[in-house]
């Protein structure tokens, strides 16, 4: 059973910087979309007040309310924080949930947060597990250096419970509350508020550029951190972008949740929030909540009945998905899904019966209802047999046992590809002979005395997980992290230089804090290329994933890169002018910009060529961030195999648009995977799963950023939904992936189409034979000509299928499924031919 939130709270919105995930420093703070992802991370994960699909898995990273003890009755509504009471009668309010812990606060970490709390030792934590009483929890561990110097933070979160975590300091001493009143084997009660009203002032109603100047530069005239109301007088839709959150209100009740450009109902309005106001809407405007608009004052009220209505909405949503799966003849476990949906309905009825007599129990039953409804939803989602199911990950493990444990968790999530960060902050995670030869530290000191990479490779292979080296490319240091880093500390002459510092021999960071390697320095280039080949070949890795391979784009031309001595000399040799004398008013400035761009391209081309020479089967993939980097990635069409655009947005439509745009740009037969960051952004589990299939009609797989923020609920949801069963990554093994795809088509005929009369039996036999013949002719040693012939046969098979549909021998939904599978197979074979991959 999927884990649900155990206690819901509401707390103030705010902003905090998330540079690492629960103690795992794997964030990618950067200009452009990486920066956006970092900003979005502050939206976090919360256990929101009261139940509901949105509230149940709410996001956090909030500025928390000040802490204080409480001994009032738990049914009071003047404090919207949950109350903890110990056996000896001590009480304390919980100030927030699933956020980065600050000083003097008591937080709650549930399984949605991760496998452990990720906190430091300067606090106290208690692990609790559920009992049959929804408000009562048994204490199974108490960790604090006040009690045991060897046991501090980073407590493992029980799958059927939570961890209470106290930050040091504060007037109420939450650390003392845990260390003095929590004892293993005893029990605590946690009660939730059952009715909360929240009010905010709208910044604008039906805004225009004149009436809301702060929103004038933005779509929908909605500005940063603004709450805007759109009525039918504004138009048919809000026109907003994907960087916000919207709720649709009809007859004073929230009826639907949205992300961007929402339709405006004729009998209501849309509340649209950005930043802290988006946070406020997410926490409060659950489906079923009542909304009052008085002038610019927006008041949202939710109670137990709201929670029940929210659960009913989750049930209805799952019913709709299951019906669509049935109507589409999808081969999914609908019987299991129906069982879970029946359970959800039962929990809703129990919640309705308990409302008013035992509201705490009612809220607990709502949790169970939403959990069961979500399970039904996941089971009704199709799982592709040819599918890349990957995550990026920065390793922290320093033993064989730790690596095995992490890989077990990855396999449990359904992963078949791991993009392991092997080169970051200017260090490799393994002992590098190339680095030593250049006078650099051989290895990241965090792994000194242990080479983790052969363990990752061997143990990943045992679990059917392909291992790619994810590299930080030209970014070799970070002013916001460890500083300049070992490479430029040892070889300052290898530094890329912005124009403002062209005559300063010391390395300087770019505006976003990164230090960069000079692509025009021949020695630095050789070091980098040799290092990448060493990484892939020494450990027989399955591929290399390049990141940070272009210099940052900035508005101020004086801050642009790369004005290193080598780059300036090379440009002057070709064009007869030192670029330091140019500015954007000079027609040769564009020549200079193209020169830098071509230097970046030349490095990527050399990297790909050398890796392919050393290991022809290695997949070279690129992960461009949005904006200029994505717009230029087509220049690598001849040298990369797979492109993974970073569609780091909460909006599903924007994700699809990003992938479609990328697929249209590439011209070298590349496969496109979708790169999403719901875990880093701390989106709800439900949204994370939907993002994993957000562009499934367009992509050949998904890579999620990052496993460092994964959790048991995420793993369970993925593995029971779109990552159910085994799948073959098409970028790495395209021929085998096509075999799996066509074999699944035959299985679908026998298990779904024939039993449900979706295909004539004679046509089914003919289809079996045609597909079997193609599968038998597939070989990993096949020539390009042979594979082209097979793509032609697949095209003819598609045409034959459509003719059978037209004469009524195949139901239209069945024909659509078969056509999609045959088209996917052709796309993968085209990739195998173009990229010489088998």
N, C-alpha and C positions, 0 to 999 in steps of 0.2 A: 504494500500500500504506500502511495506517495505521501511523503511527510507534509504536514500542513503547519501553518502558523499556530502557535499555541496561545499567544497573548498579543493583543493588538493595542497599539498606542497611537496618539497623535502628538506631533511635536513640531516646533517651529522650523520653517524652511530657512535655508541659508546656504553658504558656499564654503567648502573646504577643499583643499588641494589634495588629490589622490595620486601620488607618484608611485605607489606600489600597492599590490593587492594582498591584504591580510598578511603582511610580513614578507610577501614574495615580490621582490623588486622587478617586476616585469612590465611596467607601464611603458608606453611609448610617447612621452610628452614631446611634442614637436610642433612646429608651425603647421598651418593648414588643418587638415582633418585629424591629424594626431592630437593637435591642441584641442580641437572640438571634442574628441573622445575624452581627453582629460577633463575638460569642463563638464561634459555630460556625466562623468563619473561621480560628480558631486550630487547627482540625483539619487544615487544609492539605493539600498534595499531597506525597507522598513516593515515592521509588523504594524500595519495601519490600524486605526480604530475600527472596530467592528468588521464583520466579515464581508467578503465579496471578491470576485475575480480580480479586480484591480487592487483593492485594498489588501487582499490576503497576502499578496507578494510585493507590497509597495516598496519603492526604492528609498534609499537613505543616503547619508552623508550630510547630516543636518547639524546646524547650530542648535544645541540642545537646551532645553529649559534648565534653569538652575535647580539643583537638587535640594530636597528637604525631607525631613522625617515626617511621618503622618500617622496619626492614631485615630483619624476620623472613620466614620462608617464607609464601607466600600461602595455603597450605592450612591454616594454623593456625586453630583454632576458638575461641581464647580472646579474639578481638577480632572483633566482628560488623560491622566497618566494611570497606568495599571499600578496596583498596590500589592507589595509583597509582605506577608506576615509569617514570622517564624513560630516555632512551637513555644518559645518562651515569651511570645507576645510582642516582640520588636517588629516595627514596621518601617518600610521605606518605599517611596515612589520610584518607579522605573522611568528614567528620563529619555529613553530612546531605544532603538533597536537596530541591529545590523548596520552600524555606522562605525567610523573610526573613533576609538575611545579617546576622550579628552580627560582633563583633570576634574576631579570632584564629581563625577557622574556615575550613575548606575545604569548600565546598558544590558540589553538582552540580546543574545546571539542564538538564532535558530538555525536549523540545517540549511535553510535557504542562503545563509551567509557563506558557508563553505564547510570544509572538513574540520577546521579548527578556527579559533577566534583570531589568531595572528597577532595577539597583543604582546607587549613587552612584560618584563617581570615586575614592573613597579605598580602593582595593584593587587587585586585579589579576585578569584573567580570560583564559582560553584557550579558544578555540572548537575543538572536535574533531569529526571525522567518522569514521564507521565504515569498517572495511575488511572483507575476507573473513574475517579472523581475529576471532572474537567478542570477544577481549580486547585487540585492537590498534586504536589510533585515530591518525589523522593530524592534526597540529596545523595549522589553517588561519588562525588569528589569535591574536595575543597583545596584550591591551590593558592598559596601565597608565600612569599619569602619570609613573612612574619611567622609563619608556622613551620615551614621547611625551606631552608635556603636553596635547596636543589629543585624546588618546584615553584615556578612563578606563573607566567602567562602562557599564551598559545594553547589553551585547553581544548582538547578534542570535543566536538559538539555531538552529543548523543543523537542518533537518527530519530529516536522517539522522545526527544526532549529539547533542552535548551541549556545555555550557559548564562548565568548572571555574572557580569564583569564590572568591577568597581575600579574607577580611576583614582589615583592618590589625590589627597587634598580635599578641599571643600569643607564648608562649615558643618555638614552633617556626617563627614567621615564615612563614606560608603564602604571604604576598605574595612574599617572597623566593624561596620554592620555585618559584613560577611565573616570576617575572622572571629568575631565574638559571638555570633548567633547561629552560624551554620555548622552542623556536625553531620558527618557521613552516617547515613541510616535514618536520620530524622526527616521530617516533612515540612514543607512550606506551602502556603496557599498564595495563589496569584489571581487576583480578581480584576476584571476589566470594566471600564466605564460602559454603561449601556445606553447613554444618550449624550450626544455632544452637538453643540451648535457653534459654527464658526463664521465669522464675518470679515469681509475685505471690501475695500473701495475699488470700484472699477476705474481705470484710468481714462477710458473713453467708451462711448456708446456710438456705434455706427461711425467709426472714425473717418476723417479725411486728413489730407496733408496739413490743412489749415487748423483743424480742430485738435489734432494730436501731432504736433510737430516732432515729438520724440520718436514717433513711429513712421514719420514721413518717408525715410529711406528704405523701409522694409515692406515686403509683401503684406497686403491686408492692413497696412498702416498700424501694425502692432509692433511696439518697440521693445527693447530689452527689459526684462523683469516686469512686464506690464500685464494687467488683466483687462481684457477688452470684451465688450458685449456686442454681438452682431444680431440685429433684428431683421425681419423681412424687408424693412425699409432700406437696408444696406444693399440688398441684392439676393441672388440665388445661392451664393456660397461666400465663405469668408476670404478666400484668396490668399490665405497664409501659407508660409513655408513649413518644412518638416521639423523645424527646431522649436516645437512647442507642444502643447497638449490642449485638446478641446473636448467639451462635453455638450451634448445636445439636450436641451430642456424643452419639454412639451407639457403644457398645463401645470407648470410649476414642479415637475418631477424630472430628474435625470433619466433619460430613456436610452442613451447610447453614448459611447466614448469614441473619440476620434483623435487623429494626429494632426492633420493639416487640410486646408481648403475644404472644410466641412460644409455640407449642404445646410442651409438655414431653413428650418421648418416654418411653414406658414402660420402654425398655431403655437409658435414658441420663439426660441432664440438660441444662440450658441455662446457659451462662455469659452474664451480662448486665453490661454496663459502662456507666458514665456518665462524661463528662468525660475525665480522663486515663486512666481505666480503659477507656473506650471506645476511646481511641487505642491502648492496649496490645493490645486484642483485634483491632483492625483490622490492626495490624502483624504480629501473630503467628498468629492463629487462622484461617489460610487453610484452605479445604476440603482434607482429606487429612492435616492436621497431627494428630499424636498428642497426647493430653491425659491427664495423670495428676492425680488428685485425692487428696491425702493430708491428711486433716483439712481445714483451711482453705487448705492450700497447693495452688495451681494451677500446674502445669508444662506448658508447651507446647513441643513439639519439632518442628522442620521441617527437611527436608533436600531433596536433589535429587529423591528419590522423591515427597516431598510436592508439590514443584513440578509433577512430571509428573501426579500425580493431580489437581492443580488445573487443569491444562490439559485433562485429560480431562473434568473437570466443565464447563469452558467449552464444549467441543465438544458435550457432551450437552445443555447448555442451548440452544445454537444449533440443534441438531437438533430439539429440541422446538418451538422457535419456528417453524422452517421447516415442520414438520409441521402446526402449527396454521394457518399461512398457507395451506398447500395445502388442508387440510380446509375452510377457510372460503372457498375460491375467491377469495382476494385477488389483485388485479392487482399483483403485486410481482415483481422479477426473480429468480425462484427458480433459474433456470439459473446465473446468476452466483453466487448464494449457495451452490449446491452445489459450484461450482468452488472457492470459498474454503474451504468445509468440507472438501473433499478435501485441499486443501493443508494445512489444520490437522491432519488425521489423519496426513499424511505427516510433518509436523514432530514430532508426538508420538512416532511410531515412531523417528525419528532420535534424539530425546532418550532414549528407552528404550535404544537401542543404545549411545549414548555414555555412559550412566550408569556410573560406576565406573571408566571408562578415561579419559574427558575430561569431567569434571563441568562445567567452564566452558563447553564447547561445549553440553553438555546443557541448561544454564540458558538459553543463547542460543536454542536450538531451542524451548524452552518459550515464550520470549518470542514467537517467530514463530508458534507454534501458537495462542497466545491472541489475537494480533493478527488472524490469519486467521479464527479462530472468531468474533471480535467483528465483523469485516467481514461475515461471513455473517449474523450476527444483525441488523445494521443493514439489510442488503439485504432481509431478510424482513419488515421493518416497513412498514406501509402509510403512504403519504404522501397527505395530503388536498389536493384541488385548491382548496377554499375554506378558507383557513387563514391566520390572522395569525401570522407568524413574526418576532417582534421581540426586540430587546434594548435595555435602558437603557444609556446611555453618557455619561460626562462627558468632553467633548473636551479634548485637550491640543495638538492640531495647530495650527501657526501659519503654514502655507503651503499653497498649492493642492496641491502635490505630496504633502504629508503627508496631506491630506484624501482625495485620490484613492486613495492607497495603503490607507488604513484602510477606505474604502468598497469597494475591491476585495476586501479580506479579508471584509468583511461579506457581500458578494454571494456569495463562494465558500462561505460557511457556509449559504447558502440563505435569508438574511433577506429579508423584504419590507417590514418596518417598522423604523424607527429612532426611539427615544425619546431625543432628544438634549437633554442638560441645558443649557438656554440661560440659566437664571437661578439662580445659586447664590452663597452667601456675600454676598448683597445686591448683586451685580453682574450685568449682562447680558454675554453674550459678544460682543455687537455694539454699535456706537455708538448709544446711545439718546437720542433727542431728549427723550423724556419725563423721563428721569433728569436730563438737563442743565437742563430747565425747573424742576426742583425743587432745583437747587443741588447735585446729586449727581454723582459721577464718571460720565461717559458710558458707560464700558466697563470691563470687567475688565482690569486692567493687564497680565495675562498675554497679552492679544491686542492690545494697543495698537498702532496703526498698520496693523492688518489687520482687515477685517471678514470673519470666517469663515462667517457664516450663509448669505449668498447662494451661496457655493461649496458648502456642504453641501447646500443645496436643489437646485441645478442638477445637481451630480454624483450625488446620490442618485437623482434622477429618471431620469437616464440609465441607471442600473442597476436600475430598477424597484423602488426602495425608497422608501416613503412616509416623510415626515419630520414627526415630532410634537415640539413643544416640551415638554420635561419641566421643570417648574418646582418650586422648593423652597417655594413658597407663603409662609406666614407666618414661616418660619424664615429670619431675615435675618442671623444671625451665630452663631458657635459658639466658646464659650470654649476648647474642645479643639482648635480649628483656628486661624483668623485673628483670633479675638476678636470684638469687638462688631460689626465690619463698618462699611461706609461709610454705611448708611442711618441707623442710630441714632447714629452718631458725629456726623452732620450734623443730624439731627432727633431728639434724645433724647425730645422730646415725643410721638413716634410709637410709643414702646415700650409693649408690653403689660406688665402689672404683676401680680406675684403678691401675695397678701394681705399677706404679711410685709413687703413693701416698698411698700405702697400710699401711704405718705406720704414716700417717698424719690424725688426727681425724677430720679435717675440710673437708667439701664437696668440691669437685673439678669438674669442667666441663670436658666433653669429648672434643676431638679435634674439634668437630663441634659446641661447645658452650653449649650443653645441660647438665643439671644435671639429674641424674637417681636414681630411687628408688631401694633399695636393695631387690631383690626377695627372698633372703634367710633369711632375718630378719623376724621371725614369727609374730611380732607385726605389722610391716609394711605390711606384706602380708594380715593379717586379716583386717587391716584398708582399704586397697585397695579393697579387695573382698567385704567387707560389704558396702563400698561406691557404688560399681557398682550395687549390688543387690538393694540398696536403690534407686538408680537412676531409674532403670527399674520398680520396683514394686510400689514405691510411686506414680509415675505418669502414671502407666499403659502404658509404652512405647511399641512400636511394635518390638523393637530389640535393640541390642547393636553392634556397629561397632568398633572393636579394632584396634588401630594404635599404633606405637611405643612400641611394645611388645617384642622387642629384643634389646639387647645392640648393639651399633654401632660396625661395623667391621672396623678395622684399620690395616694398614700394619705393623706398629711398635708394636711388641708383648708387649713392655713395657707399651703401652697405652691401652692394652686390659682390659676388665671388666670380672668378678666382684670379686675383692680381698677383700671384706668386711670381718670383723672378723667372722660373722656368716657363710659366704660361706667357708672361710678357715677351720673353725672348722668342718663343715659338711663333707667337702672333706677329711680331715685328719682322721675323724672317720671311713670312708669307706676304704680309700686307704693307711692310715698309713703314710702320708707325707703332710707337709704343702706346698700348691701349690706355695707359695712365693719363695720356693727353686728351683722351676722348670724353665726350659726355653725350647725353641723349639727343642733343641738337645736331650732332655730327652724323652724317649719313653712314659713316663707318662704324658707328656704335652698334648697329644691327649685325654687322660682320663680326664684331667682337663677341656679341652674345651668342651667335651661332657657333663661333669657335669654341667657347666654353661648353656649349651643349654637345658639340661633336666630340670633344675630349671625354665627356661623360659616356657618350655612346660608344666610343672606341674602347674604353675600359670594359664596359659590359660585353661587347663583342669578343674581346680577347678572353675575358673570364669564361664565357660560354664555350668558346673554341677549345680552350685548354682543358676545361672539365670534361668536355665531350671526347677529346682525344684520350684522356686518361681513363674515362669510363663512359662509353657511348650510351649506355642505358640510363644514365643519370638524368633526372628531370631538372631542368633549369627553369625556375619560376620567379616571377616578379610580383611584388605587392605594392602597386602605386597608390599613393594617397590621392584624395580628390583634388581637383584644381589643375594646376600646371603640370604636375607630375603625371597625372592620369592622361592629360591631353597629349603628352609627348610619348607615352609608352608605345604607341604604334611604331615609333622609330626603332624599336627592338623586335619587330615582327620576325626578322630573319634569325634571331639568336636566342629567343626564349620559347619554351614549350607551353607553359601554363601561365596565365595571368590571373591574379587574385586581387581585383580592385577592392580597396578598403571602403566599403559602403557603410560607414560608421554613423548610422542614423537610426532613431527609433521607428522611422516611418517606412512601412513595407513598400509602399508605392515608390518612394525615393530609392529604395534598395533595388527594386526591379529596373527602374530607369537607369541607375548607375551601371548595372550589369549589361543591360541592352546597349547602352552607349559604348561600353568597353568592347563588347562582342562586335559591334559595327566598326570599330576603329582598327582592330587587329586584322592583318592580312596574310598571316603565315601559317594558317591552319591550326592556330593555338586553341586549346581548350580554355574555357573561362570558368573559374570557381568563384563563388561569392565570398568575399571577406566581410564578416560582421563582427560587432563587438558588444553583444548584449550583456555578456558577463562582466566585462570591464565597465560598462555603463551602469551596471547593477540594475538591469531591467528585471521585471518579474520572470519567474521560470516559464510561465505560459508564453510570454512575449519572446523569450529566448528561443523556445522551440519553434515558434512561428517564423522567426527570422532565419532559422536553419533551412527552411524551405521557402523563403520569401521570393526566390527567383528560380524555382526548380524547373520552370518551363524553359529557362534560358541558359542555365548553367549545367556543369557536369559534376558539381560538388560544392561543399561549403567548408570554409576554414574559419573557426571562431577564435576571437581574441578575448580572453586567453584562459588556458586551463588553470592558471593560478587563482582565478576567481570561481572555479567550478565548485559544485556541491553535490551531495547525494541526491537531492530532488532534481537537479538539472540532469544528472546522469540517468536517473530512473525515467525521467520524461523523454529524453532523447532515445534511450534504448528501447522504450516501449512504443515509441512513435516513429519518426522519420529515420532513425538509425537502428531500427529493429532488424535483427538477424545479421547475416554477413553480407558484405558488399565488396566488390573489386574496385580499387581506385583506377579510373580510366586513364589518367595521365601517366601512371607508372606501368600499367599492364593493359594496354588498350585491347589487344586481341582477346585476352582472357575476359575482359570486361564485356566485350561484345558477345562472347559465348554465354556468359551469365545472363545477359539481357535477353538473348533469344531463347535460352533454356527457360527463363521465367515466363516468356510469352507462351510457350507450350504448356507449362504448368498451369497458367491462368486458364487456358482452354479447358483442361481436364478438371480443375478444381472449382471454377466459377462459371465460365461461359456455357459449357455443355449442361451442367446441372440446372442452370437457370434458363435454358433454352435461348441463350444469347447467340448461338451459332448453330447452323445446320450440321448434323453429324457427318454427312458426306464432305462438306466443306471443311469441317474440323480435321478430318483425316487427311485431306489434301494439304491443308495448312501445315499439319504436323510434318508431312513428308518434305515439303518445300523448305521449312525452317531447319529440319534435321539435316538436310543435304548441305545447307549453308554452314551450319555448325561443324559438320564433319570436314568441310573444306577449309576451315579456319586453322591456321598454324602460326606459331610464333616465329617460324623461319620463312614465312611466305614472302615472296617478292612484292614490290610495289605494284607490278602489273597484275599479279594474282589478286591482291586486295582490291584493286580498282574494279576488277571483274566482279568481285563479291558485292561491292557497293552498287553496281549496276543491277545485280540480281535482287538486291534488297529494294531498289527503286521499283523494279518490276513487280516484286511481291507486294509492295505498297499499293501499286496501281490495281493489281489483282484483287486485293482486299477491298478496295473502294468499289470495284465492280460487283463483288459479292454483296456488299452493303446495298448497292443500288437495286439489286434484284431481290433484296429481302432475305438473303441467306445469312447475313450477319447483322445483328442489331447495331444501330448507329453508335451507341456508346462503346460497344466492343470494338468496332472498326476504328474508332478514335483512339482507343488504347493501343491497338496493334500498330496503327500508323505512327503513333508517337514513339513506340518502342523501336520500330524499324528505322525511323528518322534518327533517333538517338544513336542507333548502331551505325548508321552511315556517317554521322558526324564524328564518332569516335574512330572509325576506320579512316576517314579523311585525315584526321589528326595523325594516326599511325603512319600514313603514307607521307604526309608533308613533313613531319618531324622525325621520320625514320625511327619510330619507336614501335616496339612489338610487345 
